[in-house]
Amino acid sequence: VWAKLSELLPKGLNPKEKVSINFGGKVYIGFTLLVGFAAVNTGNNILYILLSFLLSLMGVSGFLSRYNLRGLKVKLLPPGEVWAKREAPFEVVVYNSKRLPSFLITAREEGIKLQTSFVMVEKFSRRRVGLTFPKRGLYKLKQLTVTSEFPFGLFRRSWIVPLEGEVLVYPQPKRVKLPVISSKRVRKSGFIQFKGSAGGSTVEGLKEYAGEGLRLVHWKSFARLRRLYTKRLGEEETAKEVEIKIENLPGKDLEEKISQATYLVLKFHRMGYAVGLRYRDKYILPEGGTLHLKKLLRFLALL
């Protein structure tokens, strides 16, 4: 019996735990003190009974609030990709290892302005929270603060969950119009340079224009759709390369140029190009694949 009872009793206050008094708790304590003074001055037994009840209720509130947070494990799960000015789905997961459920749990992370609440957690519960980051860059995760005002809202008990890691926010892609380039073998403009064979002579279909030159533009499609499409040739080379020069992009400032470069990187990657980036003395050689795409996006996010 004592062993089972000891499981229910809350342990000593953890150094990372904090207890604060809410407005209702301050009113409650003030009223309790007032009843205590009145009981001492008048010797009224009813006031003593009321004082005992108020003090007992305060003790029960402290016991339940401490037990309510016991046995909880909280995790923050960021998504695989986070883009500036786009909502990203973060997940907060709460595990409860004790027998009884926990109530009115709130998890908050100040660094990325995350906050979510759980009405009841029996054994496992998760919440998805949409966050929007205003700028690209690296956001460090600091700590997750778990709080509860259970059971009566008189006190707020909280404890800190240290977090290790960071959230990398990619730049917001911004559309940029590709120039029309007419040379056959090496095609250049102010901000992009294409390298690779133009392909064979058998037309197999159409694809979106990506700077292949005027010789391959399908003008009938342009006249009908008012968008540039090029002929997809039967022996077209697949290992084409493109180099993007960030400084030469037409954006008004560096942030806009980085957003335009992000758009071009994603566009050419989808089209099967090996993409490279150049900014002043920094240069990333053209390569293909998902890992290289992540490398390019990280470079743009931290530039």
Disulfide bonds with the S-S distance in Angstrom:
none
